[in-house]
Amino acid sequence: MRTTPYGLLYIFPILAVFLLEPEVVSAQTEPLPPPEIQATPLPSPDPPPLLPAQEETIRQLVDKEIDSSQAISNRIDEKVHDTFGWTIDLLNLLIAVLIAIPIGTGFVLWWLRQSVIDRLVSDIRKQFQQEAEQLIKQQLEQEVTARLQQQIEASELELKQLRAEFEQRLDHLYRDAEANKTQIVLELEQLLASVGQEDTAPPPIERRLRQLTDQLESIKAGSHHVEFSATDYLKEGEAFYLGRSYDDAVASYQAALAINPDLIDAWLGLAKTLRRMGRYADAVAANDEIIQRQPHNPWGWFGKGYSLSDMQQYEAALNAYDKATQLEPNRSTFWKNKGYVLTKLHRYPEAMDCFDKALYIKPQSPSALYWKAYGYAAQGQIDEAITALQAAIARRPDLRESARTDPDFDGLRSTKAFQHLLAASY
């Protein structure tokens, strides 16, 4: 049978008692010398009976011996205590430690056990808490996802409905804007046709043209999906030109050419607008583009001659006008402009013949009458000049202001007839 460690608990106290007994310690020390006792003669083998006095003396000696032995024992105890006291204390401490070790070990084991249990409980609780949080989180995520999905589906449905409504309204707006644009362009065509090839329009028509171009610009700004064709830009450019909005006219003509670079009417409009803006070299280049694409187009030659005339290159201008009148001899404007260049070249008979041809083709042309008046004035024919100018102003009252500042009539400016004509109102 194996002895358990708890058996040591019974051995250690016995060992402590054994170690702490003074007699045991005294027995392990060296024997002290016996006390000196006075020699007393021994009785004979058969001593006679002692007397009472002798017995008393022997008793006293025995008591003295015993007392002496007790004192010796005390001295031994004192010596042992002085010599081995620290050893005994150390042994007592060792015994106490040996006794406390099992108790401390048990306490430590209990503490370790409790710590392990607490740690296990904490870990399990933490694990359960994490699992619970994960489970709750998953449930919440599922619920939130489900709700969000429902909201998304509802929002998508609502957005589809709103988008459908918006697209429907937008389509109506586009259709309305397209219809308005088409109507405006048609009205522009009618007004432009009434003006013909003139470079200016009567004030009422000019005002209406400005209103229509403003409406077109509003449509372009508010409805980017409304498509403008090259023809639409062309008509807008012509309206801007007659409305004297030359920068806008150039932009419209260029927009038309960006769509269709071979649109001759757009090149013609761009050329005459550049000429009106004083950009004569650019105007000549634009007319050259026309001539390059259509060499037999009389308007390209006419426009080139007009710009060269403004640059005071009258001989080159005359050559261009000759080409234009050859290609289209029944155009009043070509003959009146040729007559003007011939007047600048002092070729008056030829010039007057050109003016007559222009008026023969278009008798009521105010611009032909206006320039014929210049031809008369250049020759010093004052009365004829006043008569022609008066007829031109009667047909176009706005020409009065043109004549007031036109340097071609400087020869008439000091005459009373001219002053009266400018002061009169019709």
C-alpha positions in Angstrom: 0.0 0.0 0.0 1.4 3.4 -1.1 1.8 6.1 1.5 0.0 9.4 0.5 1.8 12.7 1.0 -0.6 13.5 3.8 1.2 10.9 6.0 4.1 13.4 6.3 1.8 15.7 8.3 1.9 13.2 11.1 5.7 12.5 10.9 6.7 16.2 11.0 5.1 16.9 14.4 6.7 13.8 16.0 10.0 14.8 14.6 9.6 18.3 15.9 8.8 17.1 19.4 11.8 14.8 19.3 14.1 17.6 18.2 12.8 20.0 20.7 13.2 17.8 23.9 16.0 19.1 26.1 16.8 15.6 27.3 17.5 14.3 23.9 19.7 17.3 23.2 21.5 16.7 26.5 21.9 13.1 25.7 23.8 14.0 22.5 26.3 16.3 24.3 29.5 15.1 25.9 29.1 13.7 29.6 30.1 16.2 32.3 32.5 15.0 35.1 30.7 13.6 38.1 30.7 15.7 41.2 33.2 15.1 43.8 31.7 13.2 46.7 33.5 12.7 49.9 34.6 9.2 50.4 32.7 7.3 53.1 34.0 4.1 54.3 32.0 1.2 53.1 30.3 -1.0 55.6 31.4 -4.4 55.9 29.6 -7.1 54.1 27.3 -7.5 56.8 26.9 -4.1 58.3 25.3 -3.6 61.5 22.0 -1.9 61.6 22.2 1.9 61.2 21.4 4.2 63.9 18.7 6.7 63.5 21.2 9.5 63.4 23.1 7.7 60.7 20.0 7.3 58.6 19.3 10.9 58.9 22.8 11.8 57.7 22.5 9.5 54.7 19.2 11.0 53.8 20.6 14.5 53.9 23.5 13.4 51.7 21.1 11.9 49.2 19.0 15.0 49.1 22.1 17.1 48.6 23.2 14.9 45.7 19.9 15.2 44.1 19.9 19.0 44.5 23.3 19.1 43.0 22.2 17.0 40.1 19.2 19.4 39.4 21.5 22.4 39.3 23.8 20.6 36.9 20.8 19.8 34.7 19.7 23.4 34.7 23.2 24.5 33.8 23.2 22.0 30.9 19.8 23.3 29.7 21.1 26.9 29.8 24.2 26.0 27.9 22.3 24.0 25.3 19.8 26.9 24.8 22.6 29.4 24.5 24.5 27.3 22.0 21.7 25.8 19.9 18.9 28.3 20.3 19.2 29.7 16.8 19.3 26.2 15.4 16.2 25.3 17.2 14.4 28.5 15.9 15.6 27.6 12.4 14.3 24.1 12.8 11.0 25.4 14.2 10.7 27.7 11.1 11.6 24.8 8.8 8.9 22.7 10.5 6.4 25.6 10.1 7.3 26.0 6.4 7.0 22.2 5.9 3.7 22.2 7.6 2.6 25.3 5.5 3.7 23.9 2.2 0.9 21.5 1.8 -1.6 24.1 2.8 -0.1 26.7 0.5 0.1 24.1 -2.3 -3.6 23.4 -1.8 -4.4 27.0 -1.8 -2.4 27.5 -5.0 -4.1 24.6 -6.6 -7.4 25.8 -5.5 -6.6 29.3 -6.8 -5.3 27.8 -10.1 -8.4 25.7 -10.4 -10.6 28.7 -9.7 -8.7 30.8 -12.2 -9.0 28.1 -14.8 -12.7 27.8 -14.2 -13.1 31.6 -14.3 -11.1 31.8 -17.5 -13.1 29.0 -19.0 -16.3 30.6 -17.9 -15.1 34.0 -19.3 -14.0 32.4 -22.6 -17.3 30.5 -22.9 -19.3 33.6 -22.0 -17.3 35.7 -24.5 -17.7 33.0 -27.2 -21.5 32.9 -26.4 -21.6 36.7 -26.5 -19.8 36.8 -29.9 -22.0 34.1 -31.3 -25.1 35.9 -30.0 -23.8 39.2 -31.4 -23.1 37.6 -34.7 -26.4 35.9 -34.8 -28.2 39.2 -33.9 -26.1 41.0 -36.4 -27.0 38.5 -39.1 -30.6 38.8 -38.2 -30.4 42.6 -38.2 -28.6 42.5 -41.5 -31.2 40.2 -43.0 -34.0 42.4 -41.7 -32.3 45.6 -42.9 -31.5 44.0 -46.2 -35.0 42.8 -46.7 -36.4 46.3 -45.7 -33.8 48.0 -48.0 -34.7 45.7 -50.8 -38.3 46.5 -50.4 -37.6 50.2 -50.2 -35.3 49.9 -53.3 -38.0 48.0 -55.2 -40.6 50.6 -54.2 -38.2 53.5 -55.0 -37.3 51.9 -58.4 -41.0 51.5 -59.2 -41.7 55.1 -58.2 -38.7 56.3 -60.2 -39.9 54.4 -63.2 -43.2 56.0 -62.9 -41.7 59.4 -62.4 -39.3 58.8 -65.2 -42.1 57.8 -67.5 -44.1 60.8 -66.5 -41.0 63.1 -67.0 -40.2 61.6 -70.3 -43.7 62.0 -71.4 -43.8 65.6 -70.3 -40.3 66.1 -71.8 -41.5 64.6 -75.1 -44.4 67.0 -75.1 -42.1 69.9 -74.5 -39.8 68.7 -77.2 -42.7 68.4 -79.6 -43.9 71.8 -78.6 -40.5 73.3 -79.0 -40.0 71.5 -82.3 -43.4 72.8 -83.5 -42.6 76.3 -82.4 -39.2 76.1 -84.1 -40.8 74.9 -87.3 -43.4 77.7 -87.2 -40.8 80.4 -86.5 -38.6 79.2 -89.4 -41.6 79.2 -91.8 -42.4 82.8 -90.8 -38.8 83.7 -91.3 -38.8 82.3 -94.8 -41.9 84.3 -95.6 -40.4 87.6 -94.3 -37.1 86.9 -96.0 -38.8 86.2 -99.3 -40.7 89.6 -99.0 -37.3 91.4 -98.7 -35.7 89.6 -101.6 -32.1 90.3 -102.3 -32.1 93.6 -100.5 -29.4 94.2 -97.9 -31.8 95.9 -95.6 -35.4 95.4 -94.5 -38.2 97.9 -93.7 -38.4 98.7 -89.9 -41.5 96.7 -89.2 -40.0 93.6 -90.8 -36.7 94.2 -89.1 -38.4 94.3 -85.7 -40.3 91.1 -86.4 -37.2 89.4 -87.5 -35.5 90.3 -84.2 -38.4 88.9 -82.3 -38.3 85.7 -84.2 -34.6 85.2 -83.8 -34.9 85.9 -80.0 -37.5 83.1 -79.9 -35.2 80.7 -81.7 -32.4 81.5 -79.3 -34.7 80.8 -76.4 -35.7 77.4 -77.9 -32.0 76.5 -78.3 -31.2 77.5 -74.8 -34.1 75.7 -73.1 -34.4 72.6 -75.3 -31.0 71.2 -76.2 -32.6 68.1 -77.8 -34.4 70.2 -80.4 -32.4 69.7 -83.6 -31.6 72.5 -85.9 -30.8 71.7 -89.5 -28.3 73.6 -91.6 -31.2 75.2 -93.3 -32.6 76.4 -90.0 -29.3 78.0 -89.1 -29.2 79.5 -92.6 -32.6 81.2 -92.2 -31.6 82.4 -88.7 -28.4 83.8 -90.1 -30.3 85.7 -92.8 -32.7 87.1 -90.2 -29.8 88.2 -88.0 -28.2 89.9 -91.0 -31.3 91.9 -91.9 -31.7 92.7 -88.2 -28.1 94.0 -88.2 -27.0 91.5 -85.6 -23.9 90.6 -87.6 -21.9 88.7 -85.0 -25.0 86.4 -84.4 -25.4 86.1 -88.2 -21.8 84.9 -88.5 -22.3 82.3 -85.8 -25.5 81.0 -87.4 -23.8 80.8 -90.9 -20.8 79.0 -89.4 -23.2 76.5 -87.6 -24.9 75.8 -90.9 -21.5 75.2 -92.6 -20.4 72.9 -89.8 -23.4 70.7 -90.6 -23.1 71.1 -94.4 -19.8 72.6 -95.6 -21.1 72.7 -99.2 -24.2 74.8 -98.4 -23.6 77.6 -100.9 -26.2 80.0 -99.4 -24.5 79.8 -96.1 -21.2 80.8 -97.7 -23.0 83.7 -99.5 -24.6 84.9 -96.2 -21.2 84.6 -94.4 -19.5 86.6 -97.1 -21.9 89.4 -97.2 -22.0 89.6 -93.4 -18.2 89.7 -93.1 -18.3 92.5 -95.7 -20.8 94.5 -93.6 -18.5 94.0 -90.6 -15.6 95.5 -92.6 -13.8 92.2 -92.7 -13.3 92.6 -96.5 -10.4 90.1 -96.9 -12.4 87.4 -95.1 -15.4 88.2 -97.2 -13.3 87.8 -100.4 -12.0 84.4 -99.1 -15.6 83.3 -98.4 -16.6 84.2 -101.9 -13.6 82.3 -103.3 -15.0 79.3 -101.4 -18.2 79.7 -103.4 -16.4 80.1 -106.7 -14.2 77.1 -106.0 -17.3 74.9 -105.4 -19.5 76.5 -108.0 -17.4 78.5 -110.6 -20.6 79.4 -112.5 -22.4 80.8 -109.5 -23.0 84.5 -110.2 -23.4 85.4 -106.6 -19.9 84.3 -105.7 -18.5 86.7 -108.3 -20.9 89.4 -107.3 -19.9 89.1 -103.6 -16.3 89.1 -104.4 -16.7 92.2 -106.6 -18.7 93.9 -103.7 -15.9 93.3 -101.2 -13.2 94.4 -103.6 -15.1 97.6 -104.2 -15.2 98.3 -100.5 -11.4 97.8 -100.5 -11.3 100.4 -103.3 -9.9 97.8 -105.7 -12.3 99.0 -108.4 -10.7 97.4 -111.5 -10.7 93.9 -109.8 -14.2 94.6 -108.6 -15.3 95.5 -112.2 -13.8 92.2 -113.5 -15.9 90.3 -110.9 -19.0 92.2 -111.7 -18.5 91.6 -115.4 -18.4 87.8 -114.7 -21.6 88.1 -112.6 -23.5 90.0 -115.2 -22.4 87.5 -117.9 -23.6 84.6 -115.8 -26.9 86.2 -114.9 -27.7 89.3 -117.0 -31.2 89.7 -115.6 -30.3 90.6 -112.1 -30.9 94.2 -111.2 -28.5 94.2 -108.3 -25.5 93.1 -110.4 -26.0 96.0 -112.8 -26.5 98.7 -110.2 -23.3 97.6 -108.4 -21.4 97.5 -111.7 -22.6 101.0 -112.4 -21.3 102.2 -109.0 -17.8 100.9 -109.7 -17.8 102.4 -113.2 -18.8 105.7 -111.5 -15.8 105.4 -109.2 -13.6 104.8 -112.3 -15.2 107.9 -113.9 -16.7 105.9 -116.7 -19.9 107.7 -116.5 -21.7 106.8 -119.7 -21.2 103.1 -119.0 -22.2 103.6 -115.4 -25.5 105.3 -116.4 -26.2 102.6 -118.8 -25.8 100.0 -116.0 -28.2 102.0 -113.8 -30.7 102.1 -116.5 -30.5 98.4 -117.0 -31.0 97.8 -113.3 -34.1 100.0 -113.3 -35.4 98.3 -116.4 -35.2 95.0 -114.7 -36.6 96.3 -111.4 -38.2 99.8 -111.9 -39.1 100.3 -108.3 -35.7 99.4 -106.9 -34.8 102.1 -104.3 -31.2 101.2 -104.1 -30.8 101.5 -107.9 -32.3 104.9 -107.8 -30.1 105.9 -104.9 -26.9 104.9 -106.7 -28.1 106.5 -109.9 -28.5 109.7 -107.9 -24.8 109.3 -107.0 -23.9 108.8 -110.6 -25.6 112.1 -111.5 -24.0 113.9 -108.5 -20.5 112.7 -109.6 -21.1 114.3 -113.0 -22.4 117.5 -111.4 -26.0 117.0 -112.6 -27.6 118.4 -109.4 -31.2 118.4 -110.5 -31.1 114.9 -111.9 -29.4 113.7 -108.7 -32.0 115.3 -106.4 -34.8 113.9 -108.5 -33.4 110.3 -108.4 -32.6 110.6 -104.7 -36.0 111.9 -103.9 -37.6 108.9 -105.7 -35.4 106.5 -103.8 -36.3 108.1 -100.4 -40.0 108.0 -101.4 -39.7 104.3 -101.7 -37.3 103.8 -98.8 -37.6 106.6 -96.2 -34.7 105.2 -94.2 -32.4 106.1 -97.1 -32.7 109.7 -96.0 -30.4 109.0 -93.0 -28.0 107.1 -95.3 -27.8 110.1 -97.6 -27.3 112.4 -94.7 -23.9 110.8 -93.9 -22.9 109.2 -97.2 -19.6 110.8 -98.5 -20.7 110.0 -102.1 -23.2 113.0 -101.8 -20.7 115.5 -100.5 -21.0 117.4 -103.8 -24.7 117.9 -103.1 -24.5 118.7 -99.4 -24.2 122.4 -99.8 -27.1 122.8 -102.1 -30.5 124.0 -100.8 -32.3 121.3 -102.8 -30.4 118.6 -101.0 -30.8 120.3 -97.6 -34.5 120.7 -98.2 -34.8 117.0 -99.3 -33.1 115.9 -96.1 -35.3 118.2 -93.9 -38.5 117.1 -95.6 -40.7 114.3 -94.1 -43.0 112.0 -95.9 
